[in-house]
């Protein structure tokens, strides 16, 4: 891959950004064309069809390998990408097969790599970044094309880039622990494949924003226990726009004009991840929204359900989501504040434009945030890491920036921070200077109203 190829990708991001606003009908036509040409919907590469049971392989084992052109908006570029089908573990601890993409830097030597976790946020497996690389241009899968603006600078700096399909092949949206295992096993697979040029001596950084921060944060937290071999190779993790306590976020966006569609997305994703049935608690309208978004993406949710609340979706006796035992169990499982403290240094950033949650005010104990993520939760998590032994934590709060504005500041700062860790410079610490935040205690069941 040449420098020219990297520049071609970076320049083409402007086209990808413009496509974000394209009419849905045009995107649908492009999607149909792509599927006809590449067979993405039925691509056999994604299926494990080996003779041995998947459980017989260790996590991170490479099951299939292919090399193809890196596509941008369905157009092949001179950049080559290696894709791997590998063995991983789902949210319930069962063996699973997943796909990751490895892109080599024109100046890289295999010693430094960044695992970049995409914020593709979707309940449709066809929207994963590996499918975008292979040529998919569906509206829901457009985000990975736009994210080339974040990947290209890494390649230009000499970092090889690994891009896992963090949500797995069922698109288990918001299931942080599964995002983590998919990410960690992706790194294992990338270092075990001779085609990638990476090996056990490769040092890695983790990087992700928003949905990508879910994967980054959980991977950093679970690495010491689930993948100590990967943990030893980590120089640090950089994340922004972080989901910490999903139960708080659902209250925060309740009634929002823009972000309320995340409520059913999270309900569907968590229910799917942990094989629980939350539909039994929904009313007819809730079931209608559930059906509309069951295979939808963030593009189908943002602004499409203005003013939506949990109460509007739930049966009267379940107006308080904490009256649903399965809900309480699920949101506690995906509360990052209950996970272990990472051993790697961390750069954590969060927008806090003063946006109150909901339509009619500010429920006690949640505070402000960036419109979808709760700043107080992120502050508490950073303080918790400091208090439990990891003092190499940098924290930035962007008080004038929303969830959409913060990445413009976060991305260059995160890259500069990672450069320092790869260069061997001591990680700076903001421990002792991070303001107090919210309680991250587990949710408690509430009596039904």
C-alpha positions in Angstrom: 0.0 0.0 0.0 1.4 3.4 -1.0 1.2 6.8 0.5 -0.8 7.9 -2.5 -3.4 5.2 -1.6 -3.7 6.5 2.0 -4.2 10.0 0.6 -6.8 8.8 -1.7 -8.7 7.3 1.2 -8.5 10.5 3.2 -9.6 12.7 0.4 -12.5 10.4 -0.4 -13.9 10.9 3.1 -15.4 14.2 1.9 -17.5 12.2 -0.5 -18.5 9.7 2.3 -19.6 12.6 4.5 -21.7 14.0 1.8 -23.3 10.6 1.3 -24.5 10.7 4.9 -27.1 13.2 3.9 -28.1 11.3 0.7 -31.8 10.3 0.3 -32.6 6.9 1.7 -33.9 5.8 -1.7 -30.5 6.4 -3.3 -28.8 4.5 -0.6 -31.2 1.6 -1.0 -30.4 1.4 -4.7 -26.7 1.5 -4.0 -27.2 -1.3 -1.4 -29.0 -3.5 -3.9 -26.3 -3.0 -6.5 -23.6 -3.9 -4.0 -25.3 -7.0 -2.7 -25.8 -8.2 -6.3 -22.1 -7.6 -7.1 -20.5 -8.9 -3.9 -23.1 -11.2 -2.3 -22.5 -9.5 1.0 -25.8 -10.7 2.5 -24.9 -14.3 1.9 -21.1 -14.1 1.9 -19.8 -17.6 2.9 -16.7 -16.1 4.3 -18.6 -15.1 7.5 -19.8 -18.7 8.2 -17.7 -21.1 10.1 -18.1 -24.4 8.2 -15.2 -26.4 9.5 -15.4 -30.1 10.5 -14.3 -29.5 14.1 -16.7 -28.0 16.6 -16.0 -24.3 17.1 -15.6 -24.9 20.8 -12.5 -27.0 20.0 -10.5 -23.9 19.0 -9.0 -21.5 21.4 -10.2 -17.9 21.3 -8.4 -15.9 18.7 -7.8 -18.9 16.4 -7.9 -17.9 12.7 -10.5 -19.9 10.9 -10.4 -18.2 7.4 -8.3 -15.6 5.7 -8.9 -13.4 2.6 -7.2 -10.4 1.0 -9.3 -7.9 -0.9 -9.2 -4.2 -1.9 -10.3 -1.7 0.7 -13.5 -0.3 -0.7 -14.7 3.2 -0.1 -18.4 3.8 -0.9 -18.3 0.6 -2.8 -15.4 1.6 -4.9 -12.2 -0.5 -4.7 -9.0 1.5 -3.8 -5.4 0.4 -4.2 -5.2 -0.2 -0.4 -5.3 -3.9 0.4 -7.0 -5.3 3.5 -6.7 -8.7 5.1 -9.8 -10.1 6.6 -9.9 -12.9 9.2 -12.7 -15.1 10.5 -11.7 -16.0 14.0 -13.0 -17.8 17.1 -14.3 -15.6 19.9 -16.8 -15.7 22.7 -20.3 -14.2 23.0 -22.0 -12.3 25.8 -23.1 -15.6 27.4 -19.7 -17.2 27.2 -20.5 -19.4 24.2 -18.0 -19.9 21.3 -18.7 -17.7 18.3 -17.1 -16.8 15.0 -16.4 -13.2 14.1 -14.6 -11.1 11.4 -11.9 -8.5 11.7 -10.0 -6.4 9.1 -6.3 -5.6 9.1 -4.9 -2.7 7.1 -1.2 -2.3 6.8 0.5 1.1 6.9 2.7 2.0 4.0 5.5 2.8 6.5 4.6 0.3 9.2 7.0 -2.5 10.1 4.5 -4.7 12.1 5.8 -3.5 15.5 3.1 -0.9 16.2 -0.7 -1.3 15.6 -3.9 0.4 16.7 -7.1 -1.6 17.2 -9.7 0.9 16.1 -13.2 0.2 17.3 -15.9 1.6 15.0 -19.0 3.4 16.2 -21.2 1.7 13.5 -24.0 1.2 16.1 -26.4 -1.1 14.4 -28.7 -4.1 14.9 -28.0 -5.3 11.4 -24.9 -7.5 10.9 -24.7 -6.2 7.4 -23.6 -2.8 8.7 -20.3 -4.0 10.2 -17.1 -2.4 9.2 -15.7 -5.5 7.5 -18.7 -5.5 5.1 -18.1 -1.8 4.3 -14.4 -2.7 3.5 -15.7 -5.5 1.3 -17.9 -3.1 -0.7 -21.2 -2.6 1.1 -22.6 0.9 0.8 -25.9 0.5 2.7 -27.2 3.6 4.6 -26.8 1.8 7.9 -23.2 0.8 7.0 -22.1 4.2 5.9 -20.5 5.1 9.2 -17.4 2.9 8.6 -16.7 4.8 5.4 -16.8 8.1 7.1 -14.5 6.8 9.8 -11.7 6.5 7.3 -11.1 10.1 8.4 -9.9 8.7 11.7 -8.2 5.6 10.3 -6.1 7.4 7.6 -4.1 9.5 10.0 -3.1 6.3 11.9 -1.9 4.7 8.7 0.0 7.8 7.7 1.8 7.7 11.0 3.0 4.2 10.5 0.5 2.3 12.6 -1.1 -0.8 11.2 -4.8 -0.7 11.9 -7.0 -3.6 13.1 -10.8 -3.0 12.8 -12.9 -5.7 14.4 -16.7 -6.1 13.9 -17.2 -5.4 17.6 -20.9 -6.3 17.8 -20.3 -9.8 16.4 -22.3 -11.6 13.7 -25.7 -11.1 15.4 -25.1 -7.3 15.9 -25.5 -7.5 19.6 -25.7 -3.7 20.1 -24.6 -2.3 23.4 -23.4 -5.6 24.8 -20.1 -4.3 26.2 -18.6 -7.5 27.4 -19.1 -9.1 24.0 -17.7 -6.1 22.3 -14.6 -6.7 24.5 -14.1 -10.4 23.7 -14.6 -9.7 20.0 -12.0 -6.9 20.2 -9.4 -8.9 22.2 -9.7 -12.0 20.1 -9.4 -9.9 17.0 -6.0 -8.7 18.2 -5.0 -12.3 18.9 -6.1 -13.4 15.4 -4.3 -10.5 13.8 -1.0 -11.5 15.4 -1.4 -15.2 14.6 -2.0 -14.7 10.8 1.2 -14.6 8.7 -0.6 -12.5 6.1 -1.0 -9.5 8.4 2.7 -8.9 9.2 1.8 -8.7 12.9 3.0 -11.1 15.6 3.2 -11.6 19.3 5.8 -8.8 19.6 3.5 -6.2 18.1 2.5 -3.5 20.5 -1.1 -2.3 20.4 -3.1 0.7 21.3 -6.9 0.7 21.6 -9.0 3.6 20.2 -12.7 4.2 19.9 -15.4 6.9 20.2 -19.0 6.4 21.2 -20.0 2.8 20.2 -16.3 2.3 19.6 -15.6 3.5 23.1 -17.9 0.7 24.5 -15.6 -1.8 22.9 -12.4 0.0 23.8 -13.4 0.6 27.5 -14.6 -3.0 28.0 -11.6 -4.5 26.2 -9.2 -2.6 28.4 -11.2 -3.7 31.5 -11.5 -7.4 30.6 -8.0 -7.8 29.0 -6.2 -8.7 32.3 -8.6 -11.5 33.0 -9.8 -12.7 29.6 -6.7 -12.1 27.5 -3.6 -11.5 29.6 -1.5 -12.1 26.5 -3.1 -9.1 24.8 -3.0 -7.0 27.9 0.8 -7.4 28.0 1.0 -5.9 24.5 -1.2 -2.9 25.2 0.4 0.5 25.5 -2.8 2.2 26.4 -6.5 2.9 25.5 -8.0 6.1 24.2 -11.8 6.6 24.3 -14.4 9.3 24.0 -18.1 9.7 24.3 -18.3 6.8 26.7 -21.3 4.7 27.8 -20.8 3.7 31.4 -24.1 2.9 33.1 -26.7 2.2 30.4 -29.6 2.5 32.9 -28.6 6.2 33.4 -28.4 6.8 29.7 -31.8 5.4 29.1 -33.2 7.9 31.6 -31.0 10.7 30.1 -32.4 10.3 26.6 -36.0 9.5 27.7 -38.2 12.0 25.8 -35.2 13.4 23.7 -36.1 14.8 20.4 -33.0 13.3 18.8 -31.6 10.4 20.8 -34.7 8.7 22.2 -34.6 6.1 19.4 -31.6 4.7 21.2 -34.0 3.4 23.9 -35.5 0.6 21.8 -32.1 -0.1 20.1 -30.6 -0.8 23.5 -33.6 -2.9 24.6 -33.3 -5.0 21.5 -29.5 -5.3 21.6 -29.3 -6.3 25.2 -32.2 -8.7 24.9 -30.6 -10.3 21.9 -27.2 -10.5 23.6 -28.4 -12.3 26.7 -31.2 -14.3 25.1 -33.9 -12.7 27.2 -37.5 -11.7 26.1 -38.3 -8.1 26.8 -41.1 -8.0 24.3 -43.5 -9.4 26.9 -43.3 -6.1 28.8 -44.0 -3.9 25.8 -47.4 -2.5 24.8 -48.6 -2.6 21.2 -46.8 0.6 20.3 -43.6 -0.7 21.9 -43.9 -3.9 19.9 -44.3 -1.8 16.7 -41.2 0.2 17.4 -39.3 -3.0 18.3 -40.3 -4.5 15.0 -39.2 -1.3 13.1 -35.8 -1.3 14.7 -35.1 -5.0 15.1 -32.7 -4.9 12.2 -32.2 -1.1 12.1 -29.1 1.1 12.6 -28.4 4.3 14.4 -29.5 6.1 11.1 -32.9 4.6 11.6 -33.1 5.7 15.2 -31.7 9.3 15.4 -34.5 11.8 15.2 -37.1 9.2 14.0 -38.8 8.9 17.4 -38.9 12.4 18.9 -40.1 12.4 22.5 -40.2 8.7 22.8 -40.1 7.4 26.4 -39.8 4.0 27.9 -43.3 4.6 29.5 -44.8 5.1 26.0 -43.5 1.7 25.0 -44.2 -0.4 28.1 -47.3 -1.9 29.5 -48.8 0.2 32.3 -47.6 -2.1 35.0 -44.0 -1.8 33.8 -43.8 2.0 33.4 -40.7 1.9 35.6 -38.1 -0.2 33.7 -36.6 -1.3 37.0 -39.8 -3.2 37.7 -38.7 -5.6 34.9 -36.3 -8.1 36.5 -34.6 -9.1 33.2 -34.0 -5.4 32.4 -32.3 -4.8 35.8 -30.2 -7.9 35.4 -29.2 -7.0 31.8 -28.3 -3.3 32.5 -26.2 -4.4 35.5 -24.3 -6.8 33.3 -23.3 -4.0 30.9 -22.4 -1.4 33.6 -18.8 -0.7 32.9 -18.5 0.7 36.5 -18.9 -2.9 37.7 -16.0 -4.2 35.6 -12.4 -4.6 36.6 -9.9 -1.7 36.4 -7.7 -1.7 33.3 -4.0 -2.1 33.9 -3.1 -0.1 30.7 -2.9 3.7 30.8 -6.0 5.5 29.6 -7.1 8.7 27.9 -10.8 9.3 28.6 -12.7 12.3 27.1 -16.3 13.3 27.3 -18.4 16.1 25.9 -20.6 18.0 28.3 -22.5 20.7 26.4 -24.9 21.2 29.3 -27.6 19.1 27.6 -30.2 18.0 30.1 -31.6 14.5 29.8 -35.2 14.1 28.7 -37.7 16.6 27.5 -39.0 18.1 30.7 -36.0 18.4 33.0 -33.2 16.8 34.9 -33.9 13.7 37.0 -31.9 13.8 40.2 -28.6 12.1 40.3 -27.8 12.0 36.5 -26.7 15.6 35.6 -25.7 16.9 32.2 -23.9 15.3 29.3 -23.3 15.5 25.6 -26.9 14.7 24.6 -26.6 10.9 24.9 -23.7 10.1 27.2 -23.7 11.2 30.9 -20.7 13.2 31.8 -21.0 12.4 35.6 -20.8 8.7 34.9 -17.6 9.1 32.9 -16.0 11.2 35.6 -16.8 8.7 38.3 -15.4 5.9 36.2 -12.1 7.8 35.7 -11.9 8.5 39.4 -12.7 4.9 40.2 -9.8 3.7 38.0 -7.5 6.1 39.8 -8.7 5.0 43.2 -8.2 1.3 42.4 -4.6 1.4 41.3 -4.4 2.8 37.8 -3.1 6.3 38.2 -2.1 6.6 34.5 -5.5 8.1 33.6 -5.9 11.3 31.6 -9.4 12.9 31.6 -10.7 15.6 29.4 -14.2 17.1 29.6 -15.4 19.3 26.7 -18.0 21.5 28.3 -19.0 23.3 25.1 -19.2 20.2 22.9 -22.0 17.8 22.1 -21.7 14.1 21.1 -21.3 15.1 17.5 -18.8 18.0 18.2 -16.5 16.3 20.7 -14.8 13.9 18.3 -13.3 16.8 16.3 -11.3 17.6 19.4 -11.0 14.2 20.9 -9.5 12.4 17.8 -6.3 14.5 17.4 -5.8 14.6 21.2 -6.3 10.8 21.4 -3.8 10.3 18.6 -1.2 12.5 20.2 -1.7 10.7 23.5 -1.2 7.3 21.8 1.9 8.6 20.0 3.4 9.3 23.5 2.6 5.8 24.8 4.2 4.1 21.7 7.2 6.4 22.1 7.7 5.1 25.7 7.0 8.4 27.4 5.4 8.2 30.9 1.6 8.4 30.8 0.3 11.7 32.3 -2.2 11.5 35.1 -5.2 13.6 36.0 -5.9 11.6 39.1 -6.8 14.0 42.0 -8.1 16.6 39.6 -11.1 14.9 38.2 -14.4 16.3 39.5 -16.9 14.1 41.3 -19.6 12.4 39.3 -22.5 10.0 39.8 -22.9 6.8 41.7 -22.3 3.7 39.5 -23.9 1.3 41.9 -25.9 -1.5 40.3 -29.6 -0.9 39.6 -32.1 -2.3 42.1 -35.4 -3.8 41.2 -38.4 -1.6 41.8 -41.9 -2.6 42.6 -44.3 -2.6 39.7 -46.6 0.4 39.5 
